[in-house]
Amino acid sequence: MNAAVTLPPRTEGVTPWVKWPLTAGLAVACLYLVFAIIATGQYLWGVGALVLFAAAFYVYLGKISFAYRYLFPGIAGMLLFVAFPLVYTFQLGFTNYSSSNLLTEERSRQYLLDQTEFDEADALGYSLHADGKEFRVVLRQGGDALWVSGPLALRSGKTPPVVTLQTPSQASFAIQSPLTLRELIEHRNVLQQLKLQVPGGPELHYAGLREFAPIKRLWTANPDGSVTEVASGTIYAPNRDTGFFTNADGVQLQPGFKVFVGWKNYARMFGDADFRGPFMAIFVWTVVFAGLTVLFSLAVGMSLAVLLNWEGLRFRTTYRTLLFLPYAVPGFISILVFKGLFNQNFGEINAILDALFDIKPAWFADPFLAKVMILIVNTWLGYPYIMILCAGLLKAIPADLYEASALAGAGPLTNFFKITIPQIIKPLTPLLISAFAFNFNNFVLIALLTDGRPDFLNTKLPAGQTDILVSYTYRIAFRDSGQDFGLAAAISTLIFILVALLSIANLRLTKSNDSGAR
């Protein structure tokens, strides 16, 4: 008779007395982070973070399929590192966010209201006197002692927040010789923290080695959100079209604040004649640069792959290894090496051209030559990738096609254009589109080789003749054009749309190739 086997009850991996306190601690930490985000004024992002945290707790604590627990980290990562930057960049493109309009309206107003200066008209001279192990501050006017502080422990660095002053008679303090300037400097750090309260008068602050003075505010707030300059009485109201506090004469105050400007940045790209000129030239050059790079790399890479596929060629492995080296060396090293080789005065390329043809081209000063140089360098960096791709695709071409062509009396060029290219161009097309998209955003090459120069002349924003859209955006956002983040975000959005369209085309071509293969 078989004995019944009793299985132990199933238990969870973490005991409840550990699980729930840990969950509560995580919940408190998440709520604190949400409130911290909301406290900065970012209400939408705070709500988004709250939804994300709530979803995480629901997925990992609720009774749902385990598949969602594996999917959630990937989805959350996509939202945080892909969707969030895209949405943030997109919404920045509709604002005037720049180096002069960084703050919100409230923070810009508060910055003005916090501005103060010393009131020199009511400043009083002072001297510091020893009183045993402590010190006293004596305020003077015209050489006469008006007020005396209580004993201060300056050596310990501990001073009361506000020191109430007394008259010399109330202090019962025999004023002795003051400390020398050198001794006064030793206590300067502590004196800077002192606030002296005159009875029935203003609060005095440290204003230098010789005087204390009251602080007066330069601006006052008005109920309608405007501010008034105390000295002149001029009112500055927030202009929510320009993002500045402006008076009746149109004078603007710094700093400005971020406001919604609608399609202004996009209209500027295509509607402003002074901006449209270099922008359209850069856009056309970006397309030409990416297209010619792919074309030249394809021509060189495919030709070398076909040549290395010739079985009668000796040392094919050695040639293939040497030709692959440009792809093995880090790109930024090769770019910097070429930058030295193309140097007009000391580069090896000009030395050879000077010896053979007595010419020294200005590769970095002439716009056309600079673009030719960029295409040469990028072709050198890109052809090994195409060569390796084509070498693999050539192996998939049936040999009987070439045998039939040989029987028909066709030569190598006929085989190349009639058999090789038609057989490999279809599976190669999606990869070429990917290469085009990569070069469309090839910031490293432009930044290291020419830095976008030579520049266009007489433009509102600095723009280079060899800049592509991504390097031009970088200059607008972070370099010498006033850091116009809103305009840079609009251009980045345009670049994203173009690259997204290329990606969609790539996916469609890949799908059609898969369908054709079936």
Phi and psi in degrees as a GROMACS rama.xvg file:
@    title "Ramachandran Plot"
@    xaxis  label "Phi"
@    yaxis  label "Psi"
@TYPE xy
-80.7033  132.402  ASN-2
-79.7093  142.426  ALA-3
-71.4063  136.875  ALA-4
-102.023  122.932  VAL-5
-98.0774  119.032  THR-6
-82.8386  144.719  LEU-7
-67.8959  149.702  PRO-8
-62.8442  145.365  PRO-9
-73.3234  132.011  ARG-10
-120.312  152.431  THR-11
-77.5539  163.349  GLU-12
-67.4535  -29.0626  GLY-13
-121.379  129.501  VAL-14
-67.0117  149.654  THR-15
-58.0769  -35.4463  PRO-16
-71.4589  -12.5498  TRP-17
-99.5766  -39.0516  VAL-18
-63.3807  -50.5125  LYS-19
-73.2006  -39.4409  TRP-20
-61.7401  -38.4666  PRO-21
-64.7289  -40.9064  LEU-22
-63.6872  -42.4675  THR-23
-63.2705  -40.5594  ALA-24
-63.1109  -42.7203  GLY-25
-64.5298  -38.9403  LEU-26
-63.2987  -42.6389  ALA-27
-63.3339  -42.4586  VAL-28
-63.4458  -40.616  ALA-29
-66.5642  -42.1515  CYS-30
-64.7266  -37.6866  LEU-31
-62.7005  -41.7877  TYR-32
-65.0058  -39.9806  LEU-33
-62.9814  -46.303  VAL-34
-65.6437  -33.6423  PHE-35
-65.1512  -38.937  ALA-36
-67.1065  -43.2084  ILE-37
-65.8671  -35.1129  ILE-38
-63.3984  -25.0887  ALA-39
-80.8857  -2.33004  THR-40
94.9717  0.0146041  GLY-41
-91.7315  77.0491  GLN-42
-68.7215  -42.5896  TYR-43
-64.0317  -43.3195  LEU-44
-67.4206  -33.1482  TRP-45
-64.7991  -42.791  GLY-46
-64.9494  -40.1018  VAL-47
-61.4156  -42.9366  GLY-48
-64.4502  -38.2028  ALA-49
-63.8165  -42.476  LEU-50
-63.414  -41.4087  VAL-51
-63.9908  -44.4114  LEU-52
-66.7389  -40.7127  PHE-53
-62.3243  -40.3268  ALA-54
-63.7628  -39.2655  ALA-55
-63.5254  -44.6715  ALA-56
-65.7934  -37.4692  PHE-57
-65.7293  -42.1072  TYR-58
-67.059  -42.6988  VAL-59
-91.5439  -13.8487  TYR-60
-110.872  -20.9431  LEU-61
-81.7663  167.448  GLY-62
-93.8195  74.5848  LYS-63
-124.234  177  ILE-64
-61.9308  142.112  SER-65
-65.0553  -20.5999  PHE-66
-61.21  -35.5824  ALA-67
-67.0835  -29.0306  TYR-68
-68.7118  -28.8401  ARG-69
-82.4198  -31.4673  TYR-70
-78.3061  -29.6772  LEU-71
-59.3789  -45.8337  PHE-72
-58.0684  -39.6982  PRO-73
-67.1287  -42.1709  GLY-74
-66.3677  -43.0196  ILE-75
-63.0255  -41.3922  ALA-76
-62.9568  -39.5435  GLY-77
-63.6757  -41.4832  MET-78
-65.2173  -40.4714  LEU-79
-75.8225  -42.5695  LEU-80
-103.818  -8.03405  PHE-81
-120.576  -59.0861  VAL-82
-67.5831  -44.3947  ALA-83
-60.8203  -49.2331  PHE-84
-61.0559  -36.1355  PRO-85
-65.6464  -46.763  LEU-86
-65.0164  -41.4975  VAL-87
-64.2305  -43.9345  TYR-88
-64.674  -40.6245  THR-89
-61.8038  -44.8646  PHE-90
-72.8783  -26.8869  GLN-91
-65.2556  -29.7018  LEU-92
-65.0445  -14.0152  GLY-93
-104.814  17.738  PHE-94
-126.048  172.292  THR-95
-98.8073  25.4357  ASN-96
-57.0136  120.685  TYR-97
-159.15  -177.366  SER-98
-64.5842  -24.415  SER-99
-97.1898  -5.13203  SER-100
-135.5  62.0343  ASN-101
-90.382  -32.9511  LEU-102
-90.9669  167.167  LEU-103
-78.7772  167.591  THR-104
-61.5904  -40.2794  GLU-105
-64.693  -44.0856  GLU-106
-69.4159  -34.7604  ARG-107
-64.6506  -42.0936  SER-108
-64.318  -43.0041  ARG-109
-65.5008  -34.5594  GLN-110
-59.5332  -42.3089  TYR-111
-67.5445  -42.2243  LEU-112
-68.0527  -23.9837  LEU-113
-82.0011  -8.9469  ASP-114
-71.7857  130.373  GLN-115
-137.226  168.96  THR-116
-153.776  160.438  GLU-117
-75.3739  138.196  PHE-118
-87.3697  94.0446  ASP-119
-64.7671  -23.2688  GLU-120
-66.3815  -31.7123  ALA-121
-106.779  16.7465  ASP-122
-71.3204  147.8  ALA-123
-126.28  137.626  LEU-124
-71.8675  160.975  GLY-125
-146.262  163.718  TYR-126
-142.115  154.866  SER-127
-113.004  131.421  LEU-128
-127.535  144.633  HIS-129
-78.2891  140.888  ALA-130
-136.724  82.3813  ASP-131
68.9009  -125.573  GLY-132
-87.7233  -2.53783  LYS-133
-114.216  -176.833  GLU-134
-136.073  158.563  PHE-135
-131.316  143.407  ARG-136
-97.4535  128.745  VAL-137
-113.274  119.75  VAL-138
-92.3252  137.035  LEU-139
-129.877  156.065  ARG-140
-141.926  118.408  GLN-141
63.5778  28.3055  GLY-142
89.744  -12.1405  GLY-143
-94.6019  136.708  ASP-144
-75.7834  121.83  ALA-145
-102.853  -40.9111  LEU-146
-139.072  150.088  TRP-147
-133.656  135.137  VAL-148
-84.6098  166.784  SER-149
-74.5595  173.975  GLY-150
-60.3447  134.19  PRO-151
-121.96  131.587  LEU-152
-89.726  77.5567  ALA-153
-70.9999  -32.8631  LEU-154
-66.698  -31.2754  ARG-155
-79.0851  -13.9725  SER-156
77.2218  7.10223  GLY-157
-104.21  114.454  LYS-158
-126.596  146.361  THR-159
-65.5168  154.832  PRO-160
-60.5164  -40.79  PRO-161
-136.605  129.629  VAL-162
-106.143  120.567  VAL-163
-82.3341  129.561  THR-164
-86.7907  157.765  LEU-165
-130.149  161.579  GLN-166
-75.4207  159.146  THR-167
-55.5333  -35.7171  PRO-168
-71.0798  -35.2936  SER-169
-71.6421  -30.4613  GLN-170
-75.662  -22.1989  ALA-171
51.113  47.3755  SER-172
-124.294  123.827  PHE-173
-79.7576  107.449  ALA-174
-69.2618  120.082  ILE-175
-104.406  -170.263  GLN-176
-62.9389  136.827  SER-177
-73.1838  162.565  PRO-178
-68.3172  150.437  LEU-179
-70.9797  166.989  THR-180
-60.3524  -37.9199  LEU-181
-64.8179  -42.1201  ARG-182
-68.5706  -33.1448  GLU-183
-65.8131  -39.4255  LEU-184
-63.1446  -33.2314  ILE-185
-62.2716  -28.9812  GLU-186
-102.779  12.5524  HIS-187
-61.2505  -40.4688  ARG-188
-61.842  -36.5512  ASN-189
-76.6466  -38.5689  VAL-190
-62.1929  -32.5105  LEU-191
-64.2171  -20.907  GLN-192
-89.6449  -7.79832  GLN-193
-74.2967  140.495  LEU-194
-126.482  116.695  LYS-195
-103.943  123.274  LEU-196
-100.998  113.891  GLN-197
-78.4067  128.02  VAL-198
-56.9165  121.355  PRO-199
71.9541  11.0769  GLY-200
-131.271  -165.854  GLY-201
-78.5397  167.876  PRO-202
-89.2548  129.195  GLU-203
-101.824  141.257  LEU-204
-123.065  157.879  HIS-205
-62.9644  123.457  TYR-206
-121.669  16.7108  ALA-207
140.201  -175.795  GLY-208
-74.7487  -7.21737  LEU-209
-124.194  -7.93728  ARG-210
-155.747  156.632  GLU-211
-113.327  145.941  PHE-212
-148.202  151.833  ALA-213
-72.9546  155.033  PRO-214
-103.057  133.056  ILE-215
-118.296  143.769  LYS-216
-82.2835  143.029  ARG-217
-87.2697  -20.5262  LEU-218
-133.771  150.312  TRP-219
-126.234  149.261  THR-220
-89.0471  148.235  ALA-221
-114.723  153.526  ASN-222
-59.4297  -27.9306  PRO-223
-84.9267  6.36388  ASP-224
95.3136  -8.74895  GLY-225
-81.9785  171.023  SER-226
-128.116  151.97  VAL-227
-118.909  131.092  THR-228
-75.8429  121.354  GLU-229
-62.4581  -42.4107  VAL-230
-65.6646  -42.1191  ALA-231
-107.157  -15.611  SER-232
76.1279  9.24927  GLY-233
-74.2116  136.569  THR-234
-98.6842  131.835  ILE-235
-117.102  118.831  TYR-236
-103.221  148.208  ALA-237
-70.1346  123.723  PRO-238
-97.8797  106  ASN-239
-82.5152  4.40353  ARG-240
-91.3881  -37.3178  ASP-241
-100.775  -23.3575  THR-242
84.0208  32.167  GLY-243
-138.948  152.641  PHE-244
-78.9487  122.913  PHE-245
-129.494  141.789  THR-246
-92.9607  -175.552  ASN-247
-65.4473  -23.2963  ALA-248
-89.7048  1.97652  ASP-249
87.1062  6.66496  GLY-250
-73.2364  130.77  VAL-251
-104.656  147.607  GLN-252
-102.488  146.59  LEU-253
-104.593  144.789  GLN-254
-84.3568  157.154  PRO-255
-84.6144  -177.417  GLY-256
-132.131  159.246  PHE-257
-79.0551  131.108  LYS-258
-135.461  162.083  VAL-259
-80.6536  125.659  PHE-260
-115.797  6.49694  VAL-261
67.21  -133.861  GLY-262
-91.4185  18.8138  TRP-263
-60.3868  -42.7598  LYS-264
-65.9808  -38.6383  ASN-265
-70.7873  -38.8028  TYR-266
-64.7689  -32.6299  ALA-267
-66.5818  -35.8836  ARG-268
-62.9687  -38.4458  MET-269
-110.776  -17.0212  PHE-270
-103.791  -28.7072  GLY-271
-80.3658  116.36  ASP-272
-62.696  -39.7335  ALA-273
-67.9242  -31.0518  ASP-274
-88.3179  -34.1168  PHE-275
-65.0898  -33.5593  ARG-276
-56.8561  -63.1984  GLY-277
-65.9729  -33.5985  PRO-278
-63.3173  -47.1627  PHE-279
-66.7971  -37.2563  MET-280
-63.2042  -41.3859  ALA-281
-67.4646  -39.8389  ILE-282
-62.4048  -46.4043  PHE-283
-62.5584  -43.4269  VAL-284
-63.6228  -36.3357  TRP-285
-61.7071  -45.0983  THR-286
-66.1496  -44.5604  VAL-287
-63.9141  -43.0755  VAL-288
-60.8395  -48.5768  PHE-289
-66.6834  -40.8632  ALA-290
-67.1697  -47.3  GLY-291
-67.3344  -34.1852  LEU-292
-61.0096  -46.0673  THR-293
-64.8805  -41.2987  VAL-294
-64.2909  -48.9735  LEU-295
-66.6602  -41.895  PHE-296
-63.2569  -37.702  SER-297
-65.5239  -43.6564  LEU-298
-63.3659  -47.2236  ALA-299
-69.5623  -47.6385  VAL-300
-63.9669  -43.4066  GLY-301
-67.9512  -40.4112  MET-302
-62.518  -43.8595  SER-303
-66.7705  -37.608  LEU-304
-63.6084  -42.7674  ALA-305
-64.509  -41.5693  VAL-306
-64.5222  -43.223  LEU-307
-72.5413  -14.0589  LEU-308
-83.2063  -6.75511  ASN-309
-72.933  117.426  TRP-310
-67.9706  -23.5125  GLU-311
-80.1066  -4.59207  GLY-312
-80.1993  123.396  LEU-313
-79.0201  151.821  ARG-314
58.9893  37.0366  PHE-315
-61.1008  -38.5027  ARG-316
-64.0984  -39.679  THR-317
-65.5175  -44.7486  THR-318
-62.2016  -42.8233  TYR-319
-63.2817  -39.1999  ARG-320
-65.6395  -44.2438  THR-321
-66.3518  -39.9001  LEU-322
-72.0403  -19.7424  LEU-323
-84.5844  -13.7646  PHE-324
-57.3368  -40.6123  LEU-325
-56.6298  -28.5094  PRO-326
-80.817  -25.999  TYR-327
-79.491  -30.6123  ALA-328
-77.0386  135.482  VAL-329
-53.728  137.127  PRO-330
-59.2474  -40.8699  GLY-331
-66.1961  -27.9391  PHE-332
-70.1451  -46.3198  ILE-333
-61.2662  -40.2818  SER-334
-62.6692  -44.8868  ILE-335
-67.3749  -33.5844  LEU-336
-64.5593  -45.3909  VAL-337
-64.5089  -34.081  PHE-338
-60.3682  -37.745  LYS-339
-73.3083  -38.2525  GLY-340
-64.9382  -34.0099  LEU-341
-89.0522  4.09591  PHE-342
-56.6677  132.59  ASN-343
-64.5321  -36.7803  GLN-344
-98.7379  -32.807  ASN-345
-122.151  1.33553  PHE-346
-76.4505  149.939  GLY-347
-67.0725  -33.1392  GLU-348
-64.3556  -46.4408  ILE-349
-69.3097  -29.6466  ASN-350
-63.9413  -41.0313  ALA-351
-69.1358  -44.8995  ILE-352
-63.6823  -35.4513  LEU-353
-67.8581  -39.5477  ASP-354
-69.8003  -35.966  ALA-355
-87.7005  -42.7581  LEU-356
-123.876  1.765  PHE-357
59.1242  43.4931  ASP-358
-132.804  149.911  ILE-359
-133.692  87.1627  LYS-360
-60.4729  142.196  PRO-361
-87.7162  80.0548  ALA-362
-60.3404  -35.9241  TRP-363
-96.7741  -12.2844  PHE-364
-99.8054  -31.2828  ALA-365
-90.2992  124.676  ASP-366
-58.3048  -42.8272  PRO-367
-66.8082  -45.1852  PHE-368
-65.7007  -34.8731  LEU-369
-63.2966  -39.8705  ALA-370
-69.4045  -37.8203  LYS-371
-61.7979  -42.5547  VAL-372
-61.3163  -43.1742  MET-373
-61.5041  -42.6174  ILE-374
-66.275  -38.1383  LEU-375
-63.14  -47.9561  ILE-376
-65.0329  -42.9279  VAL-377
-71.1585  -31.9834  ASN-378
-64.912  -40.4533  THR-379
-61.4318  -38.8931  TRP-380
-76.5228  -25.9605  LEU-381
-99.8508  -20.8736  GLY-382
-67.2703  -32.4551  TYR-383
-60.5108  -36.1921  PRO-384
-62.2268  -46.73  TYR-385
-65.5861  -38.1015  ILE-386
-61.7265  -43.2337  MET-387
-67.0615  -40.7456  ILE-388
-61.9219  -47.257  LEU-389
-66.0314  -35.4437  CYS-390
-61.5231  -39.2928  ALA-391
-70.2172  -39.3996  GLY-392
-69.4321  -32.0629  LEU-393
-64.1823  -30.2332  LEU-394
-68.0578  -20.8329  LYS-395
-87.7044  -6.27986  ALA-396
-78.7414  126.563  ILE-397
-59.1823  134.892  PRO-398
-69.1254  -25.0222  ALA-399
-67.6395  -21.0274  ASP-400
-64.6172  -43.0381  LEU-401
-70.6852  -33.2266  TYR-402
-65.8622  -42.3532  GLU-403
-65.5399  -37.2372  ALA-404
-65.5604  -38.4212  SER-405
-65.6067  -38.938  ALA-406
-64.1742  -30.4976  LEU-407
-81.5183  -2.79856  ALA-408
84.3426  18.3143  GLY-409
-76.446  148.42  ALA-410
-95.4476  -178.133  GLY-411
-60.6801  -40.2148  PRO-412
-66.412  -39.1485  LEU-413
-62.4532  -43.7271  THR-414
-60.1913  -39.4032  ASN-415
-66.8006  -45.3935  PHE-416
-85.761  -26.1815  PHE-417
-97.611  -24.489  LYS-418
-117.724  -55.0881  ILE-419
-63.7759  -55.3803  THR-420
-61.9281  -48.8256  ILE-421
-59.9537  -29.878  PRO-422
-77.3349  -30.6691  GLN-423
-107.908  -14.0313  ILE-424
-69.6477  -32.7569  ILE-425
-67.957  -51.9414  LYS-426
-68.8231  -18.5637  PRO-427
-83.3245  -21.8111  LEU-428
-58.6502  -48.055  THR-429
-58.5341  -35.7392  PRO-430
-69.7959  -34.5849  LEU-431
-67.9712  -36.985  LEU-432
-64.9085  -40.0827  ILE-433
-62.2262  -40.3447  SER-434
-65.3495  -37.1875  ALA-435
-63.1905  -45.4017  PHE-436
-62.7107  -38.7989  ALA-437
-63.7382  -47.0504  PHE-438
-70.7542  -23.9675  ASN-439
-59.9756  -29.3919  PHE-440
-117.092  30.6623  ASN-441
-78.9463  74.7164  ASN-442
-67.9708  -39.1953  PHE-443
-60.6497  -43.6882  VAL-444
-60.2904  -49.2411  LEU-445
-66.8918  -43.3107  ILE-446
-64.8213  -39.4679  ALA-447
-84.9171  -31.8121  LEU-448
-87.6424  -52.2775  LEU-449
-123.187  -14.0901  THR-450
56.4871  29.4884  ASP-451
82.9603  -8.88788  GLY-452
-84.8273  159.846  ARG-453
-73.3983  153.216  PRO-454
-81.418  154.81  ASP-455
-68.8498  151.605  PHE-456
-99.9516  148.605  LEU-457
57.1917  51.6766  ASN-458
-116.1  151.433  THR-459
-66.5162  -40.5492  LYS-460
-115.319  138.037  LEU-461
-57.4671  128.059  PRO-462
-143.462  139.768  ALA-463
-101.005  149.66  GLY-464
-66.9  -27.522  GLN-465
-104.426  7.29233  THR-466
-64.6465  140.926  ASP-467
-104.308  173.281  ILE-468
-55.8604  -40.8973  LEU-469
-70.2076  -39.3295  VAL-470
-72.2786  -33.2036  SER-471
-65.4998  -41.0058  TYR-472
-62.3613  -40.7063  THR-473
-62.15  -41.439  TYR-474
-65.0707  -39.0899  ARG-475
-66.0381  -41.3347  ILE-476
-80.8416  -35.5865  ALA-477
-130.714  0.166695  PHE-478
-116.355  -127.216  ARG-479
-96.9437  31.7258  ASP-480
-125.23  25.2007  SER-481
87.3013  5.62361  GLY-482
53.1458  63.7584  GLN-483
-88.9543  87.035  ASP-484
-68.5685  -33.7997  PHE-485
-63.4246  -46.3283  GLY-486
-65.3228  -41.202  LEU-487
-62.6253  -38.1594  ALA-488
-65.4917  -37.7828  ALA-489
-64.1395  -42.9301  ALA-490
-65.8058  -39.85  ILE-491
-61.646  -38.8152  SER-492
-63.056  -41.6871  THR-493
-62.4712  -42.5271  LEU-494
-61.7894  -42.5292  ILE-495
-60.3332  -43.0693  PHE-496
-62.6676  -42.7701  ILE-497
-64.6881  -44.1184  LEU-498
-67.6534  -36.2135  VAL-499
-62.696  -40.7114  ALA-500
-63.1068  -39.8358  LEU-501
-63.2688  -39.4224  LEU-502
-65.785  -40.3157  SER-503
-63.2876  -43.0875  ILE-504
-61.6112  -38.4378  ALA-505
-63.5996  -44.2629  ASN-506
-63.696  -40.2753  LEU-507
-65.4273  -41.1728  ARG-508
-66.2582  -39.441  LEU-509
-63.6958  -40.5887  THR-510
-65.0326  -40.7534  LYS-511
-67.4198  -35.419  SER-512
-65.741  -40.1686  ASN-513
-64.6143  -39.209  ASP-514
-65.9872  -39.2691  SER-515
-67.0866  -33.403  GLY-516
-67.7214  -30.7033  ALA-517
